[in-house]
């Protein structure tokens, strides 16, 4: 499987490629054959790794996300000048940072490129190239955290049969990516930045709340009562931008088919469950396989997997260990 090609295909909304049986290596076929009888939940709990701690990565992620956003707030209110600006564009200890999607919107809208914007974009590109692309979504974006909390309420309401979850086509996000880009180009106005809950929340935290928070509240209500994680899954172009960067990133989640017993808990907690299609019996291309770049590297699947078949990996680092 070509990792970059498969990643870009999934980012654009296509379903994960299903391998033909004759294309799978013999070792993988033997593994599937040896695990024909599905283990019970009790069996899975019995083989759970002793070091497995539920919520380990989630706690690290929440703490990191809150601290990063607090850094902007504290720097502004106490005039520390350590971090200036907001998540969309900032200066950190004198270094310019510009969110890739915001920078693209500005360039298209104003048809002009300034040096600081180029420097800021290059800095952020290298940063998320090293850290995993969509890692931004789950480890930095303030809306992601609120959406995650809204998701818990949504799932509880679904479980109680108060509401039903509505699913939309994943290609909608790619279409809207083009729409927002064209709107910026044709109107000379950064339309997406006006409606982006990421930018709205970041600015509200730093400079104080505004009327735009009503829009963020409406989005959260939609996600609670209508569609799970709707903004991130079907609308936000930021995810596409960073997923493309993530195709070249060394930070990935690696799947091991030999350890997996296909109980499916990882897919239930995943924000982008299509990337874990490979954990379904017969869907892997190889014994070990890297999850595609549309993965947010949130670590929820790593936390919940009872057999440690999913783990973080820094590609190439194993050569030095």
C-alpha positions in Angstrom: 0.0 0.0 0.0 1.3 3.4 -1.0 0.9 5.4 2.3 0.8 8.9 0.7 -1.6 7.9 -2.1 -3.9 6.1 0.4 -3.8 9.0 2.8 -4.7 11.6 0.2 -7.5 9.4 -1.1 -9.0 9.2 2.4 -8.5 12.9 3.1 -10.6 13.6 -0.1 -13.4 11.5 1.3 -12.8 8.2 -0.4 -13.3 4.9 1.5 -10.2 3.1 2.6 -8.8 0.7 0.0 -9.8 -3.0 0.7 -7.0 -5.4 -0.1 -7.6 -8.4 -2.3 -6.9 -11.7 -0.5 -4.3 -12.7 -3.1 -2.5 -9.4 -2.4 -2.1 -10.0 1.3 1.2 -11.6 2.5 1.0 -15.2 3.6 2.0 -14.3 7.2 -1.1 -12.1 7.4 -3.4 -14.8 6.0 -2.0 -17.2 8.6 -2.7 -14.7 11.4 -6.3 -14.2 10.3 -6.8 -18.0 10.0 -5.5 -18.6 13.5 -8.0 -16.1 15.0 -11.2 -17.4 13.4 -12.9 -17.8 16.7 -13.6 -14.3 18.1 -12.5 -13.9 21.7 -15.1 -13.0 24.3 -14.8 -9.7 26.2 -13.6 -11.7 29.3 -10.9 -13.2 27.2 -9.8 -9.8 25.9 -9.7 -8.4 29.5 -7.6 -11.4 30.5 -4.9 -10.8 27.9 -4.9 -7.0 28.5 -1.4 -5.7 28.9 -0.6 -4.8 32.6 0.9 -1.4 31.6 -2.2 -0.4 29.7 -3.7 2.6 31.4 -7.1 3.9 30.1 -7.0 7.6 29.4 -3.3 8.1 29.5 -3.0 9.8 26.1 -6.3 11.6 26.6 -5.1 13.2 29.8 -1.8 14.3 28.2 -3.7 15.7 25.2 -6.2 17.7 27.3 -3.4 19.1 29.5 -1.3 20.1 26.4 -4.3 21.7 24.6 -5.4 23.7 27.7 -1.8 24.8 28.5 -1.1 26.0 24.9 -4.3 28.1 24.8 -3.7 29.4 28.3 -0.2 30.6 27.2 -1.8 32.9 24.7 -4.3 34.2 27.4 -1.6 34.7 30.1 0.8 36.4 27.7 -1.8 38.9 26.5 -3.4 39.7 29.9 -0.1 40.1 31.7 1.7 41.7 28.8 4.5 39.1 28.9 5.0 39.3 25.1 6.1 35.7 25.1 3.3 34.8 22.7 1.5 37.5 20.8 -1.6 37.1 18.6 -3.9 34.1 18.4 -3.8 30.6 16.9 -4.5 31.8 13.4 -1.4 34.1 13.4 1.1 34.7 16.2 4.6 35.6 17.1 6.3 33.3 19.6 9.5 34.6 21.2 10.0 36.7 18.0 9.3 33.9 15.6 6.3 34.3 13.3 3.7 31.6 13.1 0.8 31.5 10.7 -1.8 28.8 10.5 -1.5 27.2 7.1 -5.2 27.4 6.2 -5.5 31.0 7.4 -2.4 32.0 5.4 -3.9 30.4 2.3 -7.2 32.3 2.8 -5.3 35.6 3.3 -3.2 35.1 0.2 -6.2 34.2 -1.9 -8.3 37.1 -0.6 -5.7 39.8 -0.9 -3.8 38.4 -3.9 -0.6 39.5 -2.1 2.1 37.7 -0.2 4.1 39.4 2.5 7.4 38.2 3.9 6.2 37.7 7.5 3.4 35.5 6.2 5.8 33.4 4.2 8.1 33.0 7.2 5.2 32.2 9.5 3.7 29.6 7.1 7.1 27.9 6.6 7.7 27.8 10.4 4.2 26.2 11.0 4.7 23.8 8.1 7.9 22.5 9.5 6.4 22.3 13.1 3.5 20.2 12.1 5.5 18.2 9.6 7.6 17.0 12.6 4.6 16.6 15.0 2.1 14.8 12.7 -0.1 17.2 10.7 -3.5 16.7 12.1 -2.0 16.5 15.6 -3.0 20.2 15.6 -6.6 19.2 15.6 -6.6 17.1 18.7 -3.7 18.6 20.6 -4.1 22.4 20.0 -7.5 23.3 18.6 -9.8 24.7 21.3 -13.0 23.7 19.5 -11.8 20.1 19.4 -12.0 19.9 23.1 -15.5 21.4 23.3 -16.6 19.1 20.5 -15.2 16.2 22.3 -17.2 17.0 25.5 -20.3 17.5 23.3 -19.6 14.1 21.8 -19.9 12.4 25.2 -23.4 14.0 25.6 -24.4 13.1 22.1 -23.4 9.5 22.6 -25.3 9.3 25.9 -28.4 10.7 24.2 -28.1 8.2 21.4 -27.7 5.4 24.0 -30.8 6.5 25.7 -32.6 6.6 22.3 -33.5 10.2 22.8 -31.8 11.1 19.4 -30.3 9.4 16.4 -26.9 10.2 14.9 -27.0 11.5 11.4 -24.1 10.8 9.1 -23.1 12.9 6.1 -20.8 12.1 3.1 -17.2 12.6 4.0 -16.5 14.2 0.5 -18.5 17.2 1.7 -15.4 18.4 3.5 -13.3 18.4 0.3 -16.0 20.2 -1.6 -16.3 22.9 1.1 -12.5 23.3 1.1 -12.8 24.4 -2.5 -15.8 26.5 -1.8 -14.1 28.5 1.0 -11.0 28.9 -1.2 -13.1 30.3 -4.1 -15.0 32.6 -1.8 -11.8 34.1 -0.6 -10.5 34.5 -4.1 -13.6 36.0 -5.6 -14.8 38.2 -2.7 -11.5 39.4 -1.3 -12.7 38.4 2.1 -11.5 35.6 4.4 -15.0 34.0 4.7 -13.8 30.9 6.4 -12.0 32.8 9.2 -15.3 34.5 10.0 -17.1 31.2 10.7 -14.2 29.1 11.9 -14.8 28.1 15.6 -11.1 27.6 16.0 -10.3 31.2 15.3 -13.4 32.5 17.1 -12.6 30.6 20.3 -9.0 31.5 20.2 -9.7 35.2 19.9 -12.5 35.0 22.5 -10.2 33.4 25.1 -7.5 36.0 24.5 -9.4 39.3 23.8 -12.8 38.5 25.4 -16.1 37.0 24.3 -18.1 38.4 21.3 -21.3 37.8 19.4 -19.5 35.2 17.2 -19.6 32.8 20.2 -23.4 32.4 19.4 -22.3 30.6 16.2 -19.9 28.3 18.1 -22.8 27.5 20.5 -25.1 26.7 17.6 -22.4 24.3 16.1 -22.1 22.5 19.4 -25.9 22.1 19.8 -26.0 20.7 16.2 -23.3 18.2 17.2 -25.0 17.2 20.4 -28.5 16.7 18.9 -28.0 16.0 15.2 -24.6 14.7 14.1 -21.5 13.5 16.0 -18.4 15.7 15.4 -20.1 17.3 12.4 -17.8 20.3 12.0 -14.5 18.4 12.2 -15.7 15.4 10.1 -17.7 17.1 7.3 -16.8 20.8 7.2 -13.5 22.1 8.5 -10.8 22.6 5.8 -8.1 22.9 8.5 -8.2 19.1 8.9 -7.5 18.7 5.1 -4.6 21.1 5.1 -2.9 19.5 8.1 -3.7 16.0 6.9 -1.8 16.7 3.6 1.2 17.9 5.7 0.8 14.7 7.8 1.5 12.5 4.8 5.2 13.4 5.1 5.3 13.4 8.9 7.3 10.7 10.8 4.8 10.7 13.7 2.2 8.0 13.1 0.0 5.4 14.7 1.1 1.8 13.8 -1.3 -1.1 13.7 -0.2 -4.7 14.4 -2.6 -7.3 13.0 -1.0 -10.1 15.0 -1.9 -8.6 18.3 -5.4 -7.4 17.2 -8.5 -9.4 18.1 -10.9 -7.1 16.1 -13.2 -6.2 19.0 -13.8 -2.8 17.4 -13.5 -0.6 20.5 -10.9 1.6 18.8 -13.3 2.5 16.0 -16.0 3.4 18.4 -13.9 6.1 20.1 -12.1 7.4 17.0 -13.0 10.8 15.7 -12.2 9.7 12.2 -13.1 6.0 12.3 -12.5 5.4 8.6 -8.7 5.5 9.3 -9.1 2.4 11.5 -10.9 0.4 8.8 -7.7 -1.7 8.7 -8.5 -3.1 12.2 -11.5 -4.9 10.7 -10.8 -8.6 10.1 -9.4 -9.1 6.6 -8.9 -5.3 5.9 -5.2 -4.9 6.6 -2.7 -4.8 3.8 0.2 -6.2 5.9 1.0 -7.6 9.3 2.1 -4.1 10.5 0.6 -1.0 8.8 0.6 2.7 9.5 -2.7 4.5 10.0 -3.2 7.2 7.3 -2.6 10.9 7.7 -6.2 11.8 8.3 -5.6 10.4 11.8 -5.5 13.2 14.4 -3.0 11.3 16.6 -5.3 11.8 19.6 -4.2 8.5 21.1 -7.8 7.4 22.0 -7.4 4.1 20.1 -4.0 3.5 21.7 -5.6 4.1 25.1 -8.5 1.7 24.6 -6.9 -1.2 22.7 -6.8 -4.1 25.1 -4.0 -5.9 23.3 -1.6 -3.0 22.4 -2.1 -3.6 18.7 -2.1 0.2 18.1 0.8 2.4 19.2 2.5 5.6 18.4 5.5 5.4 16.1 8.2 7.8 14.9 9.1 6.5 11.5 12.8 6.0 11.1 13.6 6.4 14.8 13.7 2.6 15.3 16.9 2.6 13.2 18.7 4.4 16.0 17.3 2.3 18.9 
